[in-house]
Amino acid sequence: RSKQSIYRFRQADPSVFVGKQTAWQPYPADAPVPYPEPATIALDANFRSAPQVVAGINFIFEQLMTPRLGDTAYGDGQRLVCGAPGDYAGSVEAHFLPDDTAETDAAWIAQRVEELVKNGEPVRDGNSTRPVQYEDCCILLAARNDFPAYVEALTARGIPVYADARENLLDAPHIRPLIALLKVIDNPAQDIYLAAAMLGPLFGFTDDDLVRLRALQRKTSLYGAVLAAANSAEPDAFTEKVRQFYTRLTALRRMARSVSVERLLEEIFASTGYLAALGVMENGTRRREDARRFASFCAGAGSGGISALVRAIDAAAQAGSTGQDTVPSGVHPGCVSIMTIHRSKGLQFPVVFVGDTARHFNLSDTYQPVLLHREYGAGLRLRPEQGESMYKTAAYAALASVHAQETRSEQMRLLYVALTRAQDKLILTVPLGMTKTGNPFAKAAAFLAAGAGETLNQQAGSFADWLRAALLVHPDGGVLRQLSGNRELLFVQTESTMAIKVCDDAVQLSEEIDTDTPDETPETDPALVKKLRQNFAW
């Protein structure tokens, strides 16, 4: 399903699904088997989530997901249909916190987990219910960077916790030298990665070797020093070692321009004997299997070449994805689970907290010197003949916009995956985001009142921006409409009910902001109005 396509950094393309769905007719209810023509069947039944969880998810994405943002028109055939049996309703909560720090978010979630267990909140157990336990709860985050803050907050309350911090394949000590070498093959003018590749077991340089190399060329890059040593006429063993390294690196860089990444890695393994070296290490069998698994990841993620692979590795590290094919078990007995949204795909939990919603989207793809796209080609930043600063060409600006849109669409689908992990209770934490100079609710209300909600959502920089806009028009979002200053903003009719609450500290903050805001509208300057009208008369 295109709504759950969250691996763009591995070249996953939801337009393949969307194209088939658009081109094919719906499968007729009374059609013969086999049906002679390609057809679509709507897999919209959700047997995981309770009715109110389904209704809440539907409401949020009816406000947010569109063909331009998420690559899906969230309507009939895409809207979830509750298939869970029984009378258990479930619930959705949205809590607005005073700031966007991980510590505040983690402290509130830990307190709420403690309350749920202490009060014996019911969750489903077959055809009946039972009190919630710690192992029923899962905290989903966009990235693993802030895991320690959540572990610390839960541990401080005596709550057992399991953070899914299993060794990331991309961070494994025996994989890092391969990543460093691939980055150097793509661009050797990176001293840190070049040093890591040389010092690793692939080439066997020592710290003293690098000090000696740097001493030969103090005012240039490390690659410049390698180049100078390789071109030196000195006959000593050290110079010959550097020369052999440079020759091998040059051959690999030349090869990378004409063969697939998979073939390139095969050559690296064969020419360096790295797999054999891993085999004689401690846990050698597992290390060799890790290297093969990494090669498999590279083969899929690097279909666009070595530069595309390097970007995919960086994106995978940012997303918390290990590139492994194994799927973790969902429940850890007696413990609250913490994991990334990517890691949670395919899993389900009775109680899901979606936190860290203020984390900014990673739009680094839009800032590269050269932008590439599988359909639209390339865009460059150029330097004028008589200037130093670079400027964006029209093609570059267009591709930056396309990449930004595709990134936000991916993030929309990631949010969908997060929310649909919940079985019985879905709990969202969202920073209020109000400051003395800005009110995101007032901005959202202005866009929504003008019928420009999609424009607003295409400018979002985080999950929190989307959730504020969607919940602002929920029937239970009166407190948010009050904060926006537009109590007459129309809400959207829905079967969903939500507990939308603003924490006491956040309420106090909003009152302080209101105190500093002038009540009177400043008088209009007639002369200025006349001048503006004349200037815009064209």
C-alpha positions in Angstrom: 0.0 0.0 0.0 1.4 3.4 -1.0 0.3 5.0 2.3 3.0 2.9 4.1 5.9 3.4 1.7 8.6 4.8 4.0 11.8 3.7 2.4 12.5 6.5 -0.1 16.2 6.4 0.8 16.2 2.8 -0.6 14.7 4.1 -3.8 11.1 2.9 -2.9 8.7 4.7 -5.2 5.0 4.9 -4.2 4.1 6.2 -7.6 4.3 2.6 -8.8 1.3 1.7 -6.6 -0.5 4.9 -7.4 0.0 4.4 -11.1 -1.5 1.0 -11.0 -4.4 2.1 -8.8 -5.2 5.0 -11.2 -4.9 2.9 -14.4 -6.8 -0.2 -13.2 -10.5 -0.5 -12.6 -11.9 -1.6 -9.2 -12.5 -5.3 -9.0 -16.2 -6.0 -9.5 -18.0 -7.7 -6.7 -19.6 -10.3 -9.0 -16.6 -10.8 -11.2 -15.6 -14.3 -12.5 -12.5 -15.9 -11.2 -10.0 -15.5 -12.6 -10.8 -12.0 -13.7 -9.5 -11.3 -17.3 -8.3 -7.7 -16.7 -6.0 -6.2 -14.1 -8.1 -4.7 -11.3 -7.7 -3.2 -7.8 -9.1 -4.5 -4.5 -9.3 -2.0 -1.6 -7.6 -3.5 1.4 -9.2 -0.9 3.7 -10.3 -3.1 6.6 -8.3 -2.6 9.8 -8.6 -5.6 12.2 -5.9 -4.2 14.5 -7.3 -0.9 15.9 -10.3 -0.2 18.1 -13.1 1.9 16.5 -12.1 5.3 18.1 -8.5 4.8 17.1 -9.6 4.1 13.5 -11.9 7.1 13.6 -9.1 9.4 15.0 -6.6 8.2 12.4 -9.1 8.8 9.6 -10.0 12.3 10.8 -6.3 13.3 11.0 -5.4 12.1 7.5 -8.6 13.3 5.9 -7.3 16.8 6.9 -3.7 16.1 5.8 -3.1 13.5 3.2 -3.5 14.4 -0.5 -2.1 13.3 -3.8 0.6 16.0 -3.5 1.3 15.3 0.2 1.5 11.6 0.9 0.7 10.6 -2.7 -2.7 9.4 -1.7 -6.2 10.9 -1.9 -7.4 9.9 1.5 -11.0 9.0 0.7 -13.1 6.0 -0.2 -10.9 2.9 -0.7 -8.1 4.6 1.3 -10.0 5.5 4.5 -9.7 2.8 7.1 -12.7 0.6 7.9 -12.8 -0.8 11.4 -12.9 -4.6 11.3 -12.1 -5.3 15.0 -14.9 -7.3 16.6 -16.5 -6.4 20.0 -17.8 -3.4 21.8 -14.5 -2.0 23.0 -14.2 1.6 21.7 -10.6 2.6 22.4 -9.4 6.1 22.7 -7.2 8.8 21.2 -5.5 11.5 23.3 -3.6 14.6 22.2 -1.6 16.5 24.8 0.0 19.9 24.1 3.2 20.5 26.1 4.9 23.8 27.0 8.1 23.3 25.0 9.7 21.0 22.4 12.5 19.5 24.4 13.0 15.8 24.6 13.2 16.0 28.4 9.8 17.6 28.7 8.2 15.1 26.3 9.9 12.1 28.0 8.9 13.3 31.5 5.2 13.7 30.5 5.1 10.3 28.7 6.7 8.6 31.7 4.1 10.1 34.0 1.2 9.1 31.8 2.5 5.5 31.5 2.7 5.4 35.3 -0.9 6.7 35.6 -2.2 4.2 33.1 -0.8 1.2 34.9 -1.6 2.5 38.4 -5.3 3.1 37.4 -5.5 -0.2 35.6 -6.8 1.3 32.3 -8.5 -1.5 30.3 -7.0 -2.9 27.1 -8.4 -5.7 25.0 -7.5 -9.3 25.7 -9.4 -11.6 23.3 -13.1 -11.0 23.7 -12.7 -9.3 27.1 -10.4 -6.6 28.7 -7.7 -6.6 31.3 -5.7 -3.9 33.1 -2.9 -2.4 31.0 0.7 -3.5 31.8 4.0 -1.9 31.1 4.7 -4.3 28.2 1.6 -3.1 26.4 3.1 0.4 26.0 5.4 1.5 23.2 6.9 4.9 22.6 7.6 5.7 18.9 10.1 8.3 17.9 11.2 9.5 14.5 14.9 8.9 15.3 17.0 7.2 18.0 19.0 10.2 19.0 16.8 11.0 22.0 16.3 7.5 23.3 18.5 8.1 26.4 16.2 11.0 27.5 13.1 8.7 27.4 15.0 5.8 29.1 16.1 8.1 31.9 12.6 9.5 32.4 11.0 6.1 32.7 13.8 4.7 34.8 13.5 7.6 37.2 9.9 6.5 37.9 10.9 2.9 38.4 9.4 1.8 35.1 11.2 -1.0 33.3 12.1 -0.1 29.8 13.6 -1.7 26.7 15.0 0.7 24.1 15.4 -1.0 20.7 19.0 0.1 20.5 20.3 -3.1 19.0 23.5 -2.7 17.1 22.8 -0.6 14.0 24.4 -2.4 11.1 25.6 1.0 9.8 27.4 1.7 13.1 29.0 -1.7 13.5 32.8 -1.5 13.9 33.3 -4.0 11.1 31.0 -2.1 8.7 32.2 1.4 9.3 35.5 0.9 7.4 33.4 -0.1 4.3 31.2 3.0 4.7 34.2 5.2 5.0 35.8 3.7 1.8 32.5 4.1 -0.1 32.4 7.8 0.9 36.0 8.3 -0.1 35.4 6.6 -3.5 32.6 9.1 -4.0 34.6 12.1 -2.8 38.2 11.6 -1.6 38.5 15.2 -0.3 37.0 14.1 3.1 39.9 13.9 5.6 37.9 12.1 8.3 36.6 9.3 6.1 39.8 9.0 4.2 41.7 8.6 7.5 39.1 6.0 8.7 39.5 4.0 5.5 43.3 4.0 5.7 43.4 3.1 9.4 40.9 0.3 9.1 41.7 -3.3 8.4 41.1 -2.8 4.6 44.5 -1.1 4.2 46.3 -1.4 7.5 47.8 2.0 8.0 48.8 3.0 11.5 48.5 6.3 13.4 52.2 6.8 13.0 51.8 6.4 9.2 49.2 9.1 9.0 51.3 11.4 11.2 54.3 10.8 8.8 52.1 11.4 5.8 50.8 14.6 7.2 54.3 15.8 8.0 55.2 15.6 4.3 52.3 18.0 3.4 51.1 20.2 6.2 49.2 22.8 4.2 47.0 20.5 2.1 44.3 18.0 2.6 45.0 14.4 3.6 44.2 13.3 0.1 46.6 16.0 -1.2 49.3 14.5 1.0 48.5 11.0 -0.3 48.7 12.3 -3.9 52.0 14.0 -3.2 53.5 10.8 -1.6 52.2 8.6 -4.4 53.9 10.9 -7.0 57.1 11.1 -5.0 60.3 9.4 -6.3 61.3 8.2 -2.8 62.1 4.5 -2.9 61.3 3.7 0.8 58.7 1.1 1.9 56.3 3.7 3.3 56.1 5.6 0.1 55.5 2.4 -1.8 52.7 1.5 0.6 51.0 4.9 0.0 51.5 4.5 -3.7 49.8 1.1 -3.7 46.9 2.5 -1.7 46.5 5.4 -4.1 46.6 3.1 -7.1 43.9 0.8 -5.6 41.7 3.8 -4.6 42.0 5.3 -8.1 41.1 2.0 -9.7 38.0 1.7 -7.4 36.9 5.2 -8.2 37.3 4.6 -11.9 35.3 1.3 -11.5 32.5 3.0 -9.6 31.7 5.2 -12.6 31.0 2.2 -14.9 29.7 -0.7 -12.8 26.9 -1.3 -10.3 27.5 -0.8 -6.5 27.0 -4.5 -6.0 29.8 -5.3 -8.4 32.0 -2.6 -6.8 31.6 -4.2 -3.4 32.4 -7.6 -4.8 35.7 -6.1 -6.1 36.4 -4.5 -2.7 35.9 -7.8 -0.9 38.0 -9.7 -3.4 40.9 -7.3 -3.7 41.2 -6.7 0.0 40.4 -10.1 1.4 38.0 -8.4 3.9 35.5 -11.2 4.2 38.3 -13.7 5.0 39.7 -11.3 7.6 36.2 -11.0 9.2 35.9 -14.8 9.3 38.9 -15.2 11.6 37.7 -12.6 14.1 35.6 -13.2 17.1 32.0 -14.0 16.0 33.5 -14.2 12.5 30.4 -16.0 11.0 28.1 -13.2 12.2 30.5 -10.5 11.0 30.7 -12.0 7.5 26.9 -12.3 7.4 26.7 -8.6 8.4 29.0 -7.7 5.6 26.9 -9.6 3.1 23.8 -8.0 4.5 25.4 -4.6 4.1 26.2 -5.5 0.5 22.6 -6.4 -0.1 21.4 -3.1 1.4 23.9 -1.2 -0.9 22.7 -3.1 -4.0 19.2 -1.9 -3.4 19.9 1.6 -2.2 22.7 2.3 -4.7 20.8 1.7 -7.9 21.5 5.3 -8.8 25.3 5.0 -8.4 27.8 5.6 -5.7 26.7 9.1 -4.9 23.1 7.9 -4.5 24.3 5.2 -2.2 26.2 7.6 0.0 23.1 9.7 0.4 21.0 6.6 1.1 23.4 5.6 3.9 23.2 9.1 5.4 19.4 9.0 5.2 19.2 5.5 6.7 21.4 6.6 9.6 19.2 9.7 10.2 16.0 7.5 10.0 17.4 5.0 12.5 17.2 2.1 9.9 19.9 -0.5 10.1 19.5 -1.8 6.6 19.0 -5.3 8.1 16.2 -7.6 6.9 15.4 -9.0 10.4 12.3 -7.7 12.1 12.4 -7.2 15.9 9.9 -8.8 18.2 7.3 -6.2 19.3 6.7 -7.0 23.0 9.4 -7.3 25.7 8.0 -8.9 28.8 7.5 -6.5 31.7 9.0 -3.5 29.8 7.9 -0.4 28.0 9.3 -0.5 24.5 11.0 2.5 22.8 11.7 2.2 19.1 11.9 4.2 15.9 8.8 4.4 13.6 10.8 2.7 10.8 11.6 -0.2 13.2 7.9 -0.5 14.3 6.5 -1.1 10.8 4.5 -4.4 10.8 4.2 -4.4 14.6 1.3 -3.5 16.9 0.9 -2.4 20.5 -2.2 -1.9 22.8 -1.0 1.5 23.8 1.1 3.7 21.5 2.7 7.0 22.4 3.9 9.1 19.4 6.5 11.5 20.8 9.2 13.8 19.6 6.7 15.3 17.1 8.6 18.6 16.9 11.7 17.0 15.3 12.4 18.9 12.1 12.2 17.0 8.8 15.6 16.3 7.2 15.6 18.4 4.0 19.4 18.1 3.4 18.7 16.6 0.0 17.5 20.0 -1.2 20.9 21.7 -0.3 23.3 19.5 -2.2 25.5 21.3 -4.8 24.1 19.0 -7.5 20.5 17.7 -7.3 19.5 14.6 -9.2 16.1 13.1 -9.9 15.1 9.9 -11.6 12.5 11.7 -13.8 13.5 15.4 -14.0 17.2 15.1 -14.5 19.9 17.3 -12.8 20.0 20.8 -11.3 23.2 22.7 -10.6 24.4 25.7 -8.6 26.8 27.7 -10.7 29.5 30.3 -9.9 29.5 33.5 -12.0 32.7 34.4 -13.9 33.4 37.5 -11.8 32.0 36.3 -8.5 32.7 34.0 -5.6 29.2 33.1 -4.3 27.2 30.4 -6.2 23.7 30.9 -7.5 20.8 28.5 -8.1 19.8 27.8 -11.6 16.2 27.5 -12.5 16.6 23.7 -12.8 18.2 23.5 -9.4 15.4 25.5 -7.8 12.8 23.3 -9.4 14.4 20.1 -8.3 14.9 21.5 -4.8 11.1 22.0 -4.7 10.5 18.5 -6.0 12.8 16.9 -3.4 11.2 18.9 -0.6 7.7 17.8 -1.7 8.8 14.2 -1.9 10.5 14.4 1.5 7.3 15.8 3.1 5.2 13.1 1.4 7.5 10.5 2.9 7.2 12.0 6.3 3.4 12.1 5.9 3.5 8.3 5.3 5.8 7.8 8.2 3.3 9.6 10.5 0.6 7.3 9.1 2.7 4.2 10.0 3.2 5.5 13.5 -0.4 6.2 14.2 -1.6 2.9 12.8 0.5 0.8 15.2 -2.0 1.5 18.0 -4.5 -1.1 18.9 -6.5 0.3 21.9 -5.1 3.7 22.9 -3.2 6.2 20.7 -1.6 9.1 22.6 0.0 12.0 20.8 2.3 14.6 22.4 2.7 17.9 20.6 4.6 21.0 21.8 2.4 24.0 21.9 4.9 26.0 19.8 3.7 29.4 21.0 6.2 32.2 21.7 5.9 35.9 22.3 6.5 36.5 18.6 4.6 33.6 17.0 1.3 31.7 17.4 1.2 28.6 15.1 -2.6 28.1 15.9 -3.4 31.6 14.7 -1.4 31.0 11.5 -3.1 27.7 10.9 -6.5 29.2 11.6 -5.9 32.0 9.0 -4.9 29.5 6.3 -7.8 27.1 7.1 -10.3 30.0 7.2 -9.1 31.0 3.7 -9.4 27.5 2.4 -5.6 27.1 2.0 -5.0 24.2 4.3 -3.1 22.2 1.8 -0.7 25.1 1.2 -0.2 25.3 5.0 0.6 21.6 5.2 3.1 21.8 2.3 5.1 24.3 4.4 5.2 22.1 7.5 8.6 21.4 9.0 7.6 18.7 11.5 4.8 16.3 12.5 3.8 18.9 15.1 2.9 21.4 12.5 0.5 18.9 10.8 -1.0 17.7 14.1 -1.7 21.3 15.2 -3.5 22.1 12.0 -5.6 18.9 11.9 -6.6 19.0 15.6 -7.5 22.7 15.3 -10.7 21.7 13.4 -11.6 18.7 15.4 -14.9 19.1 17.3 -13.1 18.5 20.6 -10.4 21.1 19.7 -12.2 24.1 21.2 -9.2 24.9 23.5 -7.0 25.1 20.4 -9.4 27.4 18.6 -9.4 29.6 21.7 -5.6 29.7 21.5 -5.8 30.7 17.8 -8.0 33.7 18.6 -10.6 32.5 16.1 -13.3 30.8 18.1 -15.6 31.0 15.0 -13.4 28.7 12.9 -15.6 25.9 11.6 -14.8 22.4 12.8 -15.1 19.3 10.7 -17.9 16.9 11.5 -16.6 13.4 12.4 -17.4 10.3 14.4 -14.1 10.7 16.1 -13.9 11.7 19.8 -10.5 12.8 21.2 -9.2 14.0 24.6 -7.4 17.1 23.5 -5.7 18.8 26.4 -3.3 21.6 26.9 -1.0 21.1 29.9 -1.2 23.6 32.8 2.3 25.0 32.1 1.3 25.5 28.4 -1.9 27.3 29.4 0.1 29.6 31.7 2.5 30.3 28.8 -0.3 31.2 26.4 -1.8 33.5 29.0 1.5 35.3 29.3 1.7 35.7 25.6 -1.9 37.1 25.4 -1.0 39.6 28.2 1.7 41.1 26.0 -0.4 41.3 22.9 -2.2 44.6 22.3 -5.9 44.4 22.3 -6.6 47.3 20.0 -6.1 47.2 16.3 -3.8 50.0 15.2 -5.5 52.8 13.1 -5.1 52.6 9.4 -2.8 55.1 7.7 -5.0 56.4 4.7 -1.9 57.8 2.9 -0.1 54.5 3.1 -3.2 52.6 1.9 -3.6 54.9 -1.1 0.1 54.5 -2.0 0.0 50.7 -1.7 -3.1 50.6 -3.9 -1.4 52.7 -6.6 1.7 50.5 -6.5 -0.3 47.3 -6.9 -2.8 48.7 -9.5 -1.0 46.8 -12.3 
